[in-house]
Amino acid sequence: MSKRIALVEDDLALRENYIAALTKQGYEVQAYGNRTSAEQVFLQRLPDLAIIDIGLEDEIDGGFAVCQQLRSLSKTLPIIFFTARDNDYDTICGLRMGADDYLTKDISLPHLLARIAALFRRTELLAMPQLPSDIIQTGDLTVDSKRMTVSWKGQSIELTVTEFWMLHAIAKYSGHVKSRQQLMDESKMVVDDTTITSHIKRIRKKFVQLDDEFSCIETVYGMGYRWKNN
């Protein structure tokens, strides 16, 4: 069965171009020109992946609202911001809202298709049979790499797909420093340091919400990050 991609883009010409390109790759594309029409459909049925522009018609930040709605409906649905707005503030805002990727419209079509394929590959791991080697247990942390679940002191923590793989990379070899490049390789991302820092901050915040004494993700300045059990 074809994967269903929701494309939320108000520019008709761009929308038609990307519908054609994605359909050619075998995806089923559902396109929306504004926030309202997209949100109404998402309440009834979720796509397998969403690509969202930030500015939608007369709503400067309409795409952010769409992302928030989708993330409230699903913690693991892959979400990509695809926008002309190329600045750190919007990038950080988008990632803080739970998007898995933030791409600007000047990237090539093959790059976009590669990012979509990478996100689908990661979510497909959920359906694979579980093996003992899929479980990482270090201190009070338990990570299931097939079901993409995380628990801390027995309590579940909801992470986005990208956050999950970044945490997985850090926790897999407790005490070892993971560079930003290694985190990108593990999560199949190509982003700048600011974006990685934003993801790490979000991960820490989610742990702290459960345990205000949490301090296991250490920043090793000039090198990267590591997991250190207390």
FIGUKOL-332680 format. One record per residue: residue in one letter; residue number from 1; x, y, z of N, C-alpha, C in turn. Coordinates in nm, 2 decimals, padded with zeros to 4 digits. Layout:
<"a"; NUM; <X; Y; Z>; <X; Y; Z>; <X; Y; Z>>
...
! end
This chain:
<"m"; 1; <00.08; -00.12; 00.00>; <00.00; 00.00; 00.00>; <00.09; 00.12; 00.00>>
<"s"; 2; <00.05; 00.22; -00.08>; <00.13; 00.35; -00.09>; <00.12; 00.42; 00.04>>
<"k"; 3; <00.24; 00.49; 00.07>; <00.24; 00.57; 00.19>; <00.17; 00.70; 00.15>>
<"r"; 4; <00.09; 00.75; 00.25>; <00.01; 00.88; 00.23>; <00.09; 01.00; 00.29>>
<"i"; 5; <00.11; 01.09; 00.20>; <00.18; 01.21; 00.24>; <00.09; 01.33; 00.24>>
<"a"; 6; <00.08; 01.41; 00.34>; <00.00; 01.53; 00.34>; <00.09; 01.65; 00.31>>
<"l"; 7; <00.06; 01.73; 00.21>; <00.13; 01.84; 00.17>; <00.05; 01.97; 00.20>>
<"v"; 8; <00.10; 02.05; 00.29>; <00.02; 02.17; 00.32>; <00.11; 02.29; 00.27>>
<"e"; 9; <00.06; 02.34; 00.16>; <00.14; 02.45; 00.08>; <00.04; 02.54; 00.01>>
<"d"; 10; <00.05; 02.67; 00.04>; <-00.05; 02.76; -00.02>; <-00.01; 02.81; -00.16>>
<"d"; 11; <00.11; 02.79; -00.21>; <00.15; 02.83; -00.34>; <00.10; 02.72; -00.44>>
<"l"; 12; <00.01; 02.76; -00.52>; <-00.05; 02.66; -00.61>; <00.05; 02.59; -00.71>>
<"a"; 13; <00.14; 02.67; -00.76>; <00.24; 02.62; -00.86>; <00.33; 02.52; -00.79>>
<"l"; 14; <00.38; 02.56; -00.67>; <00.47; 02.47; -00.60>; <00.40; 02.34; -00.55>>
<"r"; 15; <00.27; 02.36; -00.51>; <00.19; 02.25; -00.46>; <00.18; 02.15; -00.58>>
<"e"; 16; <00.14; 02.19; -00.70>; <00.13; 02.10; -00.81>; <00.26; 02.04; -00.85>>
<"n"; 17; <00.37; 02.11; -00.84>; <00.50; 02.05; -00.87>; <00.53; 01.94; -00.78>>
<"y"; 18; <00.51; 01.96; -00.65>; <00.55; 01.86; -00.55>; <00.45; 01.74; -00.55>>
<"i"; 19; <00.33; 01.77; -00.58>; <00.23; 01.66; -00.60>; <00.28; 01.56; -00.71>>
<"a"; 20; <00.32; 01.62; -00.82>; <00.37; 01.54; -00.93>; <00.49; 01.47; -00.90>>
<"a"; 21; <00.59; 01.53; -00.83>; <00.71; 01.47; -00.80>; <00.69; 01.35; -00.70>>
<"l"; 22; <00.61; 01.38; -00.60>; <00.59; 01.27; -00.50>; <00.51; 01.16; -00.55>>
<"t"; 23; <00.41; 01.19; -00.63>; <00.33; 01.08; -00.70>; <00.41; 01.00; -00.78>>
<"k"; 24; <00.51; 01.06; -00.85>; <00.60; 00.98; -00.94>; <00.68; 00.88; -00.86>>
<"q"; 25; <00.71; 00.91; -00.74>; <00.78; 00.82; -00.65>; <00.70; 00.71; -00.59>>
<"g"; 26; <00.57; 00.72; -00.62>; <00.48; 00.61; -00.57>; <00.40; 00.65; -00.44>>
<"y"; 27; <00.41; 00.77; -00.40>; <00.34; 00.81; -00.28>; <00.20; 00.86; -00.32>>
<"e"; 28; <00.11; 00.84; -00.22>; <-00.03; 00.90; -00.24>; <-00.02; 01.04; -00.17>>
<"v"; 29; <-00.05; 01.14; -00.24>; <-00.04; 01.28; -00.19>; <-00.18; 01.34; -00.17>>
<"q"; 30; <-00.20; 01.39; -00.05>; <-00.32; 01.47; -00.02>; <-00.27; 01.62; 00.01>>
<"a"; 31; <-00.31; 01.71; -00.08>; <-00.26; 01.85; -00.07>; <-00.37; 01.94; -00.02>>
<"y"; 32; <-00.32; 02.04; 00.06>; <-00.41; 02.14; 00.12>; <-00.34; 02.28; 00.10>>
<"g"; 33; <-00.43; 02.38; 00.07>; <-00.38; 02.51; 00.05>; <-00.38; 02.60; 00.17>>
<"n"; 34; <-00.45; 02.56; 00.28>; <-00.46; 02.64; 00.40>; <-00.47; 02.56; 00.52>>
<"r"; 35; <-00.45; 02.62; 00.64>; <-00.45; 02.55; 00.77>; <-00.58; 02.48; 00.79>>
<"t"; 36; <-00.69; 02.56; 00.77>; <-00.82; 02.50; 00.81>; <-00.86; 02.37; 00.74>>
<"s"; 37; <-00.84; 02.37; 00.61>; <-00.88; 02.25; 00.53>; <-00.79; 02.13; 00.58>>
<"a"; 38; <-00.66; 02.16; 00.60>; <-00.57; 02.05; 00.65>; <-00.62; 02.00; 00.78>>
<"e"; 39; <-00.64; 02.08; 00.88>; <-00.67; 02.04; 01.01>; <-00.81; 01.97; 01.02>>
<"q"; 40; <-00.90; 02.01; 00.94>; <-01.03; 01.94; 00.94>; <-01.01; 01.79; 00.89>>
<"v"; 41; <-00.93; 01.77; 00.79>; <-00.91; 01.63; 00.75>; <-00.83; 01.55; 00.85>>
<"f"; 42; <-00.73; 01.61; 00.91>; <-00.64; 01.54; 01.00>; <-00.72; 01.49; 01.13>>
<"l"; 43; <-00.82; 01.56; 01.16>; <-00.91; 01.52; 01.27>; <-00.98; 01.39; 01.24>>
<"q"; 44; <-01.00; 01.36; 01.11>; <-01.07; 01.24; 01.07>; <-00.97; 01.13; 01.04>>
<"r"; 45; <-00.86; 01.17; 00.98>; <-00.76; 01.06; 00.94>; <-00.62; 01.13; 00.92>>
<"l"; 46; <-00.53; 01.06; 00.99>; <-00.39; 01.11; 00.98>; <-00.31; 01.06; 00.86>>
<"p"; 47; <-00.22; 01.13; 00.80>; <-00.14; 01.08; 00.70>; <-00.02; 01.00; 00.76>>
<"d"; 48; <00.06; 00.94; 00.67>; <00.18; 00.87; 00.72>; <00.29; 00.96; 00.74>>
<"l"; 49; <00.29; 01.08; 00.68>; <00.39; 01.18; 00.69>; <00.34; 01.31; 00.65>>
<"a"; 50; <00.38; 01.42; 00.71>; <00.33; 01.55; 00.67>; <00.44; 01.65; 00.63>>
<"i"; 51; <00.42; 01.72; 00.52>; <00.52; 01.82; 00.48>; <00.44; 01.96; 00.49>>
<"i"; 52; <00.49; 02.05; 00.56>; <00.42; 02.17; 00.60>; <00.50; 02.30; 00.57>>
<"d"; 53; <00.44; 02.39; 00.50>; <00.50; 02.53; 00.49>; <00.46; 02.61; 00.61>>
<"i"; 54; <00.53; 02.71; 00.65>; <00.50; 02.78; 00.77>; <00.39; 02.89; 00.74>>
<"g"; 55; <00.42; 02.97; 00.64>; <00.32; 03.08; 00.60>; <00.21; 03.02; 00.51>>
<"l"; 56; <00.09; 03.03; 00.56>; <-00.02; 02.97; 00.48>; <-00.13; 03.08; 00.46>>
<"e"; 57; <-00.14; 03.12; 00.33>; <-00.23; 03.23; 00.29>; <-00.21; 03.35; 00.38>>
<"d"; 58; <-00.31; 03.40; 00.46>; <-00.29; 03.52; 00.54>; <-00.24; 03.49; 00.68>>
<"e"; 59; <-00.21; 03.36; 00.71>; <-00.16; 03.33; 00.84>; <-00.01; 03.31; 00.83>>
<"i"; 60; <00.06; 03.40; 00.89>; <00.21; 03.40; 00.88>; <00.27; 03.28; 00.94>>
<"d"; 61; <00.21; 03.23; 01.05>; <00.26; 03.11; 01.12>; <00.16; 03.00; 01.12>>
<"g"; 62; <00.08; 02.99; 01.02>; <-00.03; 02.89; 01.01>; <00.03; 02.75; 01.02>>
<"g"; 63; <00.15; 02.73; 00.95>; <00.21; 02.60; 00.95>; <00.25; 02.55; 01.09>>
<"f"; 64; <00.29; 02.64; 01.18>; <00.32; 02.60; 01.32>; <00.20; 02.55; 01.39>>
<"a"; 65; <00.08; 02.61; 01.36>; <-00.04; 02.56; 01.42>; <-00.08; 02.42; 01.37>>
<"v"; 66; <-00.05; 02.39; 01.25>; <-00.08; 02.26; 01.19>; <00.01; 02.16; 01.25>>
<"c"; 67; <00.14; 02.19; 01.27>; <00.23; 02.10; 01.33>; <00.19; 02.07; 01.48>>
<"q"; 68; <00.15; 02.17; 01.55>; <00.11; 02.15; 01.69>; <-00.01; 02.05; 01.70>>
<"q"; 69; <-00.11; 02.07; 01.60>; <-00.23; 01.99; 01.60>; <-00.18; 01.84; 01.57>>
<"l"; 70; <-00.10; 01.82; 01.47>; <-00.06; 01.69; 01.44>; <00.02; 01.62; 01.55>>
<"r"; 71; <00.10; 01.70; 01.61>; <00.18; 01.64; 01.72>; <00.10; 01.60; 01.84>>
<"s"; 72; <-00.01; 01.68; 01.86>; <-00.10; 01.64; 01.97>; <-00.18; 01.51; 01.94>>
<"l"; 73; <-00.20; 01.49; 01.81>; <-00.27; 01.37; 01.77>; <-00.19; 01.25; 01.75>>
<"s"; 74; <-00.06; 01.27; 01.73>; <00.04; 01.15; 01.72>; <00.18; 01.20; 01.76>>
<"k"; 75; <00.24; 01.12; 01.85>; <00.37; 01.16; 01.89>; <00.48; 01.11; 01.80>>
<"t"; 76; <00.45; 01.02; 01.70>; <00.55; 00.96; 01.62>; <00.53; 00.99; 01.47>>
<"l"; 77; <00.42; 01.06; 01.43>; <00.40; 01.09; 01.29>; <00.52; 01.18; 01.24>>
<"p"; 78; <00.59; 01.14; 01.14>; <00.70; 01.22; 01.08>; <00.64; 01.36; 01.03>>
<"i"; 79; <00.70; 01.47; 01.07>; <00.66; 01.60; 01.02>; <00.79; 01.67; 00.97>>
<"i"; 80; <00.77; 01.73; 00.85>; <00.88; 01.80; 00.79>; <00.83; 01.94; 00.76>>
<"f"; 81; <00.90; 02.05; 00.81>; <00.87; 02.18; 00.77>; <00.95; 02.20; 00.64>>
<"f"; 82; <00.88; 02.26; 00.54>; <00.94; 02.28; 00.41>; <00.90; 02.43; 00.37>>
<"t"; 83; <01.00; 02.52; 00.39>; <00.96; 02.66; 00.39>; <01.07; 02.74; 00.33>>
<"a"; 84; <01.04; 02.86; 00.29>; <01.14; 02.96; 00.24>; <01.20; 03.04; 00.35>>
<"r"; 85; <01.15; 03.02; 00.47>; <01.20; 03.10; 00.58>; <01.32; 03.03; 00.64>>
<"d"; 86; <01.44; 03.09; 00.61>; <01.57; 03.03; 00.64>; <01.63; 03.12; 00.76>>
<"n"; 87; <01.59; 03.09; 00.88>; <01.65; 03.16; 00.99>; <01.65; 03.07; 01.11>>
<"d"; 88; <01.74; 03.10; 01.21>; <01.75; 03.02; 01.33>; <01.62; 03.02; 01.41>>
<"y"; 89; <01.56; 03.14; 01.42>; <01.44; 03.15; 01.51>; <01.33; 03.05; 01.46>>
<"d"; 90; <01.30; 03.06; 01.33>; <01.19; 02.97; 01.28>; <01.23; 02.82; 01.29>>
<"t"; 91; <01.36; 02.79; 01.26>; <01.40; 02.66; 01.27>; <01.38; 02.60; 01.42>>
<"i"; 92; <01.43; 02.68; 01.51>; <01.42; 02.64; 01.65>; <01.27; 02.63; 01.69>>
<"c"; 93; <01.19; 02.72; 01.65>; <01.05; 02.72; 01.69>; <00.98; 02.59; 01.63>>
<"g"; 94; <01.02; 02.56; 01.50>; <00.96; 02.44; 01.44>; <01.00; 02.31; 01.51>>
<"l"; 95; <01.12; 02.30; 01.55>; <01.17; 02.18; 01.61>; <01.11; 02.17; 01.76>>
<"r"; 96; <01.10; 02.28; 01.82>; <01.04; 02.28; 01.96>; <00.90; 02.23; 01.95>>
<"m"; 97; <00.83; 02.26; 01.84>; <00.69; 02.21; 01.83>; <00.68; 02.07; 01.80>>
<"g"; 98; <00.79; 02.00; 01.78>; <00.79; 01.86; 01.75>; <00.82; 01.81; 01.61>>
<"a"; 99; <00.85; 01.90; 01.52>; <00.88; 01.86; 01.39>; <01.01; 01.78; 01.38>>
<"d"; 100; <01.02; 01.68; 01.29>; <01.14; 01.60; 01.28>; <01.24; 01.65; 01.19>>
<"d"; 101; <01.21; 01.74; 01.10>; <01.30; 01.80; 01.01>; <01.26; 01.94; 00.97>>
<"y"; 102; <01.35; 02.03; 00.94>; <01.32; 02.16; 00.89>; <01.41; 02.18; 00.77>>
<"l"; 103; <01.34; 02.19; 00.65>; <01.41; 02.21; 00.52>; <01.37; 02.34; 00.46>>
<"t"; 104; <01.46; 02.40; 00.39>; <01.43; 02.52; 00.31>; <01.41; 02.48; 00.16>>
<"k"; 105; <01.33; 02.56; 00.10>; <01.29; 02.53; -00.04>; <01.40; 02.54; -00.14>>
<"d"; 106; <01.52; 02.59; -00.10>; <01.62; 02.59; -00.20>; <01.70; 02.46; -00.21>>
<"i"; 107; <01.66; 02.36; -00.13>; <01.72; 02.23; -00.14>; <01.68; 02.16; -00.27>>
<"s"; 108; <01.75; 02.06; -00.31>; <01.72; 01.99; -00.43>; <01.60; 01.89; -00.41>>
<"l"; 109; <01.53; 01.85; -00.51>; <01.42; 01.76; -00.50>; <01.48; 01.62; -00.45>>
<"p"; 110; <01.59; 01.57; -00.50>; <01.65; 01.45; -00.45>; <01.67; 01.45; -00.30>>
<"h"; 111; <01.72; 01.57; -00.25>; <01.74; 01.58; -00.11>; <01.61; 01.57; -00.03>>
<"l"; 112; <01.51; 01.63; -00.07>; <01.38; 01.62; -00.01>; <01.33; 01.48; -00.01>>
<"l"; 113; <01.34; 01.41; -00.12>; <01.29; 01.27; -00.13>; <01.38; 01.18; -00.04>>
<"a"; 114; <01.50; 01.21; -00.03>; <01.59; 01.13; 00.06>; <01.55; 01.15; 00.20>>
<"r"; 115; <01.51; 01.27; 00.24>; <01.47; 01.29; 00.38>; <01.34; 01.22; 00.41>>
<"i"; 116; <01.25; 01.22; 00.31>; <01.12; 01.15; 00.33>; <01.14; 01.00; 00.34>>
<"a"; 117; <01.22; 00.95; 00.26>; <01.25; 00.81; 00.26>; <01.32; 00.77; 00.40>>
<"a"; 118; <01.41; 00.85; 00.45>; <01.47; 00.82; 00.57>; <01.37; 00.82; 00.69>>
<"l"; 119; <01.28; 00.91; 00.69>; <01.18; 00.91; 00.80>; <01.09; 00.79; 00.79>>
<"f"; 120; <01.05; 00.75; 00.67>; <00.97; 00.63; 00.65>; <01.05; 00.51; 00.70>>
<"r"; 121; <01.17; 00.50; 00.67>; <01.25; 00.38; 00.71>; <01.26; 00.37; 00.86>>
<"r"; 122; <01.27; 00.49; 00.93>; <01.28; 00.48; 01.07>; <01.14; 00.44; 01.13>>
<"t"; 123; <01.03; 00.49; 01.08>; <00.90; 00.45; 01.14>; <00.87; 00.31; 01.11>>
<"e"; 124; <00.92; 00.25; 01.00>; <00.89; 00.11; 00.97>; <00.95; 00.02; 01.07>>
<"l"; 125; <01.05; 00.06; 01.15>; <01.12; -00.02; 01.25>; <01.02; -00.06; 01.36>>
<"l"; 126; <00.91; 00.02; 01.37>; <00.81; -00.02; 01.48>; <00.74; -00.15; 01.45>>
<"a"; 127; <00.73; -00.19; 01.32>; <00.66; -00.31; 01.29>; <00.74; -00.43; 01.29>>
<"m"; 128; <00.87; -00.42; 01.31>; <00.96; -00.53; 01.30>; <00.96; -00.61; 01.43>>
<"p"; 129; <00.98; -00.74; 01.43>; <00.98; -00.83; 01.55>; <01.09; -00.78; 01.65>>
<"q"; 130; <01.05; -00.79; 01.77>; <01.14; -00.74; 01.88>; <01.25; -00.85; 01.91>>
<"l"; 131; <01.37; -00.81; 01.93>; <01.48; -00.90; 01.97>; <01.54; -00.84; 02.10>>
<"p"; 132; <01.60; -00.93; 02.19>; <01.66; -00.88; 02.31>; <01.77; -00.77; 02.28>>
<"s"; 133; <01.83; -00.78; 02.16>; <01.93; -00.68; 02.13>; <01.87; -00.54; 02.10>>
<"d"; 134; <01.74; -00.53; 02.08>; <01.67; -00.41; 02.06>; <01.66; -00.32; 02.18>>
<"i"; 135; <01.68; -00.38; 02.30>; <01.66; -00.31; 02.42>; <01.79; -00.26; 02.48>>
<"i"; 136; <01.80; -00.13; 02.51>; <01.91; -00.07; 02.58>; <01.86; -00.04; 02.72>>
<"q"; 137; <01.94; -00.09; 02.81>; <01.91; -00.06; 02.95>; <02.04; 00.00; 03.02>>
<"t"; 138; <02.03; 00.12; 03.06>; <02.14; 00.18; 03.13>; <02.09; 00.27; 03.24>>
<"g"; 139; <02.12; 00.23; 03.36>; <02.07; 00.29; 03.48>; <01.92; 00.29; 03.48>>
<"d"; 140; <01.85; 00.40; 03.49>; <01.71; 00.41; 03.50>; <01.64; 00.42; 03.36>>
<"l"; 141; <01.73; 00.42; 03.26>; <01.68; 00.44; 03.12>; <01.66; 00.31; 03.05>>
<"t"; 142; <01.54; 00.30; 02.98>; <01.51; 00.18; 02.90>; <01.47; 00.23; 02.76>>
<"v"; 143; <01.54; 00.19; 02.66>; <01.51; 00.23; 02.52>; <01.49; 00.11; 02.43>>
<"d"; 144; <01.37; 00.10; 02.37>; <01.34; -00.01; 02.28>; <01.35; 00.05; 02.13>>
<"s"; 145; <01.45; 00.00; 02.06>; <01.48; 00.06; 01.93>; <01.39; 00.02; 01.82>>
<"k"; 146; <01.32; -00.10; 01.84>; <01.22; -00.14; 01.74>; <01.09; -00.07; 01.76>>
<"r"; 147; <01.04; -00.07; 01.88>; <00.91; 00.00; 01.90>; <00.93; 00.15; 01.93>>
<"m"; 148; <01.05; 00.19; 01.93>; <01.08; 00.34; 01.95>; <01.02; 00.39; 02.07>>
<"t"; 149; <01.03; 00.32; 02.18>; <00.97; 00.37; 02.31>; <01.09; 00.39; 02.41>>
<"v"; 150; <01.06; 00.49; 02.50>; <01.16; 00.53; 02.60>; <01.09; 00.54; 02.73>>
<"s"; 151; <01.16; 00.48; 02.83>; <01.10; 00.50; 02.97>; <01.22; 00.54; 03.06>>
<"w"; 152; <01.18; 00.62; 03.16>; <01.28; 00.67; 03.26>; <01.21; 00.64; 03.40>>
<"k"; 153; <01.28; 00.55; 03.47>; <01.24; 00.51; 03.60>; <01.09; 00.45; 03.59>>
<"g"; 154; <01.07; 00.38; 03.48>; <00.95; 00.31; 03.46>; <00.84; 00.39; 03.40>>
<"q"; 155; <00.86; 00.52; 03.38>; <00.76; 00.61; 03.32>; <00.79; 00.64; 03.18>>
<"s"; 156; <00.69; 00.63; 03.09>; <00.71; 00.65; 02.95>; <00.74; 00.80; 02.92>>
<"i"; 157; <00.83; 00.82; 02.82>; <00.86; 00.95; 02.77>; <00.83; 00.96; 02.62>>
<"e"; 158; <00.75; 01.05; 02.58>; <00.72; 01.06; 02.44>; <00.82; 01.15; 02.36>>
<"l"; 159; <00.89; 01.09; 02.27>; <00.98; 01.16; 02.18>; <00.94; 01.16; 02.04>>
<"t"; 160; <00.98; 01.26; 01.96>; <00.96; 01.25; 01.82>; <01.06; 01.15; 01.76>>
<"v"; 161; <01.04; 01.12; 01.63>; <01.13; 01.02; 01.57>; <01.28; 01.07; 01.58>>
<"t"; 162; <01.30; 01.19; 01.54>; <01.44; 01.25; 01.55>; <01.50; 01.25; 01.69>>
<"e"; 163; <01.42; 01.29; 01.78>; <01.46; 01.29; 01.92>; <01.50; 01.15; 01.97>>
<"f"; 164; <01.42; 01.06; 01.93>; <01.44; 00.92; 01.97>; <01.58; 00.87; 01.92>>
<"w"; 165; <01.61; 00.89; 01.80>; <01.73; 00.84; 01.74>; <01.85; 00.91; 01.80>>
<"m"; 166; <01.84; 01.04; 01.83>; <01.95; 01.11; 01.89>; <01.97; 01.06; 02.03>>
<"l"; 167; <01.87; 01.04; 02.11>; <01.88; 00.98; 02.24>; <01.94; 00.84; 02.23>>
<"h"; 168; <01.90; 00.76; 02.14>; <01.95; 00.62; 02.11>; <02.10; 00.63; 02.09>>
<"a"; 169; <02.14; 00.72; 02.01>; <02.29; 00.73; 01.97>; <02.37; 00.76; 02.10>>
<"i"; 170; <02.31; 00.85; 02.18>; <02.39; 00.89; 02.30>; <02.39; 00.78; 02.41>>
<"a"; 171; <02.28; 00.71; 02.43>; <02.26; 00.62; 02.54>; <02.32; 00.48; 02.50>>
<"k"; 172; <02.33; 00.45; 02.37>; <02.38; 00.32; 02.33>; <02.51; 00.28; 02.39>>
<"y"; 173; <02.60; 00.38; 02.39>; <02.73; 00.35; 02.46>; <02.75; 00.45; 02.57>>
<"s"; 174; <02.69; 00.42; 02.68>; <02.69; 00.51; 02.80>; <02.84; 00.55; 02.83>>
<"g"; 175; <02.86; 00.68; 02.85>; <02.99; 00.73; 02.89>; <03.07; 00.77; 02.77>>
<"h"; 176; <03.04; 00.73; 02.65>; <03.11; 00.77; 02.53>; <03.06; 00.90; 02.47>>
<"v"; 177; <03.14; 00.98; 02.43>; <03.10; 01.11; 02.37>; <03.06; 01.09; 02.23>>
<"k"; 178; <02.94; 01.14; 02.19>; <02.90; 01.13; 02.05>; <02.91; 01.27; 01.99>>
<"s"; 179; <02.98; 01.29; 01.88>; <02.99; 01.41; 01.82>; <02.86; 01.45; 01.75>>
<"r"; 180; <02.85; 01.58; 01.71>; <02.73; 01.62; 01.64>; <02.72; 01.55; 01.51>>
<"q"; 181; <02.83; 01.52; 01.44>; <02.82; 01.45; 01.32>; <02.77; 01.31; 01.34>>
<"q"; 182; <02.81; 01.24; 01.45>; <02.76; 01.11; 01.48>; <02.61; 01.11; 01.50>>
<"l"; 183; <02.57; 01.22; 01.57>; <02.42; 01.23; 01.60>; <02.34; 01.25; 01.47>>
<"m"; 184; <02.40; 01.32; 01.38>; <02.34; 01.34; 01.25>; <02.33; 01.21; 01.17>>
<"d"; 185; <02.44; 01.14; 01.17>; <02.45; 01.01; 01.10>; <02.34; 00.91; 01.16>>
<"e"; 186; <02.33; 00.90; 01.29>; <02.24; 00.81; 01.36>; <02.10; 00.84; 01.32>>
<"s"; 187; <02.07; 00.97; 01.32>; <01.93; 01.02; 01.30>; <01.90; 01.05; 01.15>>
<"k"; 188; <02.00; 01.02; 01.07>; <01.98; 01.05; 00.92>; <01.94; 01.19; 00.89>>
<"m"; 189; <02.01; 01.28; 00.96>; <01.98; 01.43; 00.94>; <02.10; 01.50; 00.89>>
<"v"; 190; <02.08; 01.61; 00.82>; <02.19; 01.70; 00.78>; <02.15; 01.84; 00.82>>
<"v"; 191; <02.19; 01.88; 00.94>; <02.15; 02.00; 01.00>; <02.27; 02.08; 01.06>>
<"d"; 192; <02.24; 02.20; 01.11>; <02.35; 02.27; 01.17>; <02.36; 02.25; 01.32>>
<"d"; 193; <02.46; 02.30; 01.38>; <02.47; 02.28; 01.53>; <02.36; 02.34; 01.61>>
<"t"; 194; <02.30; 02.45; 01.56>; <02.19; 02.51; 01.64>; <02.07; 02.41; 01.64>>
<"t"; 195; <02.04; 02.35; 01.53>; <01.93; 02.26; 01.52>; <01.95; 02.14; 01.62>>
<"i"; 196; <02.07; 02.08; 01.62>; <02.10; 01.97; 01.71>; <02.09; 02.01; 01.85>>
<"t"; 197; <02.14; 02.13; 01.89>; <02.13; 02.18; 02.02>; <01.98; 02.19; 02.06>>
<"s"; 198; <01.90; 02.24; 01.97>; <01.76; 02.25; 02.00>; <01.69; 02.12; 02.03>>
<"h"; 199; <01.73; 02.02; 01.95>; <01.68; 01.88; 01.98>; <01.72; 01.83; 02.11>>
<"i"; 200; <01.85; 01.85; 02.15>; <01.90; 01.80; 02.28>; <01.83; 01.87; 02.39>>
<"k"; 201; <01.80; 02.00; 02.38>; <01.73; 02.07; 02.48>; <01.59; 02.02; 02.50>>
<"r"; 202; <01.53; 01.99; 02.39>; <01.39; 01.93; 02.40>; <01.39; 01.80; 02.47>>
<"i"; 203; <01.49; 01.72; 02.44>; <01.50; 01.58; 02.50>; <01.52; 01.60; 02.65>>
<"r"; 204; <01.61; 01.68; 02.69>; <01.64; 01.71; 02.83>; <01.51; 01.76; 02.90>>
<"k"; 205; <01.44; 01.85; 02.84>; <01.33; 01.91; 02.90>; <01.22; 01.80; 02.93>>
<"k"; 206; <01.21; 01.70; 02.84>; <01.11; 01.60; 02.86>; <01.14; 01.51; 02.98>>
<"f"; 207; <01.27; 01.48; 03.00>; <01.31; 01.40; 03.11>; <01.29; 01.48; 03.24>>
<"v"; 208; <01.33; 01.61; 03.24>; <01.32; 01.69; 03.36>; <01.17; 01.71; 03.40>>
<"q"; 209; <01.08; 01.70; 03.31>; <00.94; 01.71; 03.34>; <00.90; 01.59; 03.43>>
<"l"; 210; <00.96; 01.48; 03.41>; <00.94; 01.36; 03.49>; <01.02; 01.36; 03.62>>
<"d"; 211; <01.14; 01.41; 03.61>; <01.24; 01.40; 03.71>; <01.32; 01.53; 03.72>>
<"d"; 212; <01.29; 01.62; 03.81>; <01.36; 01.75; 03.81>; <01.51; 01.74; 03.85>>
<"e"; 213; <01.56; 01.62; 03.89>; <01.70; 01.60; 03.92>; <01.77; 01.54; 03.80>>
<"f"; 214; <01.71; 01.52; 03.69>; <01.77; 01.45; 03.57>; <01.89; 01.53; 03.52>>
<"s"; 215; <02.00; 01.47; 03.50>; <02.12; 01.53; 03.45>; <02.21; 01.44; 03.37>>
<"c"; 216; <02.15; 01.34; 03.31>; <02.23; 01.23; 03.25>; <02.29; 01.27; 03.11>>
<"i"; 217; <02.23; 01.36; 03.04>; <02.28; 01.40; 02.91>; <02.38; 01.52; 02.93>>
<"e"; 218; <02.50; 01.49; 02.92>; <02.61; 01.59; 02.94>; <02.65; 01.65; 02.81>>
<"t"; 219; <02.68; 01.78; 02.81>; <02.74; 01.85; 02.70>; <02.89; 01.85; 02.72>>
<"v"; 220; <02.96; 01.80; 02.63>; <03.11; 01.80; 02.64>; <03.15; 01.90; 02.54>>
<"y"; 221; <03.18; 02.02; 02.59>; <03.20; 02.14; 02.50>; <03.32; 02.11; 02.40>>
<"g"; 222; <03.29; 02.15; 02.28>; <03.38; 02.13; 02.17>; <03.39; 01.99; 02.11>>
<"m"; 223; <03.31; 01.89; 02.17>; <03.31; 01.76; 02.13>; <03.18; 01.70; 02.10>>
<"g"; 224; <03.08; 01.72; 02.19>; <02.95; 01.66; 02.16>; <02.87; 01.64; 02.29>>
<"y"; 225; <02.81; 01.52; 02.29>; <02.72; 01.49; 02.41>; <02.75; 01.34; 02.45>>
<"r"; 226; <02.72; 01.31; 02.58>; <02.73; 01.18; 02.63>; <02.63; 01.15; 02.73>>
<"w"; 227; <02.59; 01.02; 02.75>; <02.50; 00.98; 02.86>; <02.59; 00.93; 02.97>>
<"k"; 228; <02.56; 00.99; 03.09>; <02.63; 00.95; 03.21>; <02.53; 00.93; 03.32>>
<"n"; 229; <02.53; 00.80; 03.37>; <02.44; 00.76; 03.47>; <02.49; 00.83; 03.60>>
<"n"; 230; <02.39; 00.88; 03.68>; <02.42; 00.94; 03.81>; <02.47; 00.84; 03.91>>
! end
